[in-house]
Amino acid sequence: MSPDLRRQIWKEMQVTGDRLRGVLPEDSRHPQGRNPHAHVAGCVKERFGCSYRDLPDERAEEVRTYLRELEEAERKNASAAPENRV
């Protein structure tokens, strides 16, 4: 991915992580709380099979769409089980 586009996508990933702060469920592997920014980066890597930086420019919009879908899905999961929020 080109440097300019990489910066834009990274910023959008950070914003998504900020919006997920306090939304992710508790996890015993994270006794001090979940890191939503790491969660977003891990989900992107899992979904696309590589880091966002290694994707071609043509897939940038697909990453943006996925970030919106990820936030929506995590919020739905949190609302289904509000007692598990961190």
C-alpha positions as CSV (number, residue, x, y, z in Angstrom):
1,M,0.0,0.0,0.0
2,S,1.3,3.5,-0.8
3,P,2.6,5.5,2.1
4,D,-0.2,8.1,2.0
5,L,-3.0,5.6,1.8
6,R,-1.3,3.5,4.5
7,R,-1.4,6.6,6.8
8,Q,-5.1,7.2,6.0
9,I,-6.0,3.5,6.7
10,W,-4.0,3.5,10.0
11,K,-5.8,6.6,11.1
12,E,-9.1,5.0,10.4
13,M,-8.1,1.9,12.3
14,Q,-7.1,4.1,15.3
15,V,-10.5,5.9,15.2
16,T,-12.3,2.5,15.1
17,G,-10.2,1.4,18.1
18,D,-11.1,4.6,20.0
19,R,-14.8,4.0,19.3
20,L,-14.5,0.5,20.6
21,R,-12.9,1.5,23.9
22,G,-15.2,0.1,26.6
23,V,-17.2,-2.0,24.2
24,L,-15.1,-5.2,23.9
25,P,-16.1,-8.0,26.3
26,E,-13.8,-9.0,29.2
27,D,-11.2,-11.7,28.5
28,S,-9.3,-13.7,31.1
29,R,-6.2,-13.3,28.9
30,H,-6.4,-9.5,29.4
31,P,-6.7,-9.0,33.2
32,Q,-6.1,-5.2,32.8
33,G,-8.6,-4.8,30.0
34,R,-8.7,-5.2,26.3
35,N,-6.7,-3.0,23.9
36,P,-9.2,-2.1,21.2
37,H,-6.5,-0.8,18.9
38,A,-4.7,-4.2,19.0
39,H,-8.0,-5.9,18.5
40,V,-8.8,-3.9,15.3
41,A,-5.3,-4.5,13.9
42,G,-5.6,-8.2,14.7
43,C,-9.0,-8.5,13.1
44,V,-7.9,-6.7,9.9
45,K,-4.9,-9.1,9.7
46,E,-7.1,-12.1,10.2
47,R,-9.7,-11.0,7.7
48,F,-7.2,-10.1,4.9
49,G,-4.5,-12.6,5.7
50,C,-1.8,-10.0,6.0
51,S,-1.2,-6.6,7.5
52,Y,-3.1,-3.7,6.0
53,R,0.3,-2.3,4.9
54,D,0.9,-5.3,2.7
55,L,-2.4,-4.9,0.8
56,P,-2.6,-3.3,-2.6
57,D,-4.1,0.2,-2.9
58,E,-7.1,-1.3,-4.7
59,R,-8.2,-2.9,-1.5
60,A,-8.2,0.2,0.7
61,E,-12.0,0.7,0.3
62,E,-12.6,-2.9,1.3
63,V,-10.6,-2.3,4.5
64,R,-12.6,0.8,5.2
65,T,-15.9,-1.1,4.7
66,Y,-14.6,-3.9,7.0
67,L,-13.7,-1.4,9.7
68,R,-17.3,-0.1,9.7
69,E,-18.6,-3.6,9.8
70,L,-16.3,-4.6,12.6
71,E,-17.3,-1.7,14.8
72,E,-21.0,-2.5,14.1
73,A,-20.5,-6.2,14.9
74,E,-18.7,-5.5,18.2
75,R,-21.3,-3.0,19.3
76,K,-24.1,-5.6,18.6
77,N,-22.1,-8.2,20.5
78,A,-21.7,-5.8,23.4
79,S,-25.4,-4.9,23.5
80,A,-26.3,-8.6,23.5
81,A,-24.2,-9.2,26.7
82,P,-23.9,-5.8,28.5
83,E,-22.6,-7.5,31.7
84,N,-19.4,-8.5,29.9
85,R,-18.4,-4.9,28.9
86,V,-15.0,-3.5,30.0
